[in-house]
Amino acid sequence: MKKVVYLPLDDRPCNYVFPNKLFNTDLLNIDLIDKEKIGSRKNAGNHDEISSWLMDSIKNADALVLSID
């Protein structure tokens, strides 16, 4: 199984929930950050926690998807 680290833009379902439901299969394991650590549409996320999670998660990942605006 391939591990894909996914950092969504924010916690809206179109960014956080739907990609995980679509692509988390028997062939792909989506590693998704905790919702509390990322921002929402009107509030910024915790940069230190996001950076720490990202650096730890990519160590054994096969791919990385970053959503940025």
C-alpha positions in Angstrom: 0.0 0.0 0.0 1.3 3.4 -0.9 1.3 6.2 1.7 0.2 9.7 0.5 0.6 12.6 2.9 -2.2 15.1 2.2 -2.2 18.7 3.7 -5.5 20.3 2.9 -6.0 24.0 2.5 -8.4 24.2 5.5 -11.1 22.2 7.3 -14.0 22.7 4.9 -15.4 19.3 3.6 -14.4 20.0 0.0 -10.7 20.2 1.2 -10.6 17.9 4.2 -13.3 15.2 4.0 -14.0 14.6 0.3 -10.4 13.9 -0.9 -9.9 11.4 1.9 -13.1 9.6 1.1 -12.3 9.5 -2.6 -8.7 8.4 -2.5 -8.3 6.4 0.7 -8.5 2.9 -0.8 -6.8 -0.5 -0.5 -4.0 0.8 -2.7 -3.6 4.2 -1.1 -3.4 5.2 2.5 -4.0 8.9 3.0 -2.2 10.4 5.9 -4.3 13.4 6.9 -3.4 16.0 9.6 -5.8 16.4 12.6 -8.5 18.9 11.9 -7.8 20.9 15.0 -4.3 21.7 13.7 -5.2 23.2 10.4 -7.0 26.5 9.9 -10.6 27.2 8.9 -11.8 29.5 6.3 -11.5 32.5 8.6 -8.8 31.4 11.1 -5.2 30.5 10.5 -3.8 27.1 11.4 -1.0 26.5 13.9 2.1 26.8 11.8 4.4 25.0 14.2 2.1 22.0 14.6 1.5 21.8 10.9 5.3 22.0 10.1 6.1 19.4 12.8 3.4 17.0 11.5 4.5 17.5 7.9 8.1 16.8 8.6 7.3 13.6 10.6 4.8 12.4 8.0 6.9 12.7 4.9 9.7 10.5 6.2 8.2 7.3 5.0 5.7 8.7 2.4 5.5 7.7 -1.2 3.8 11.0 -2.3 2.9 14.4 -0.9 -0.1 16.6 -1.8 -0.1 20.2 -0.6 -3.1 22.3 -1.1 -2.2 26.0 -1.2 -4.0 29.1 -2.3 
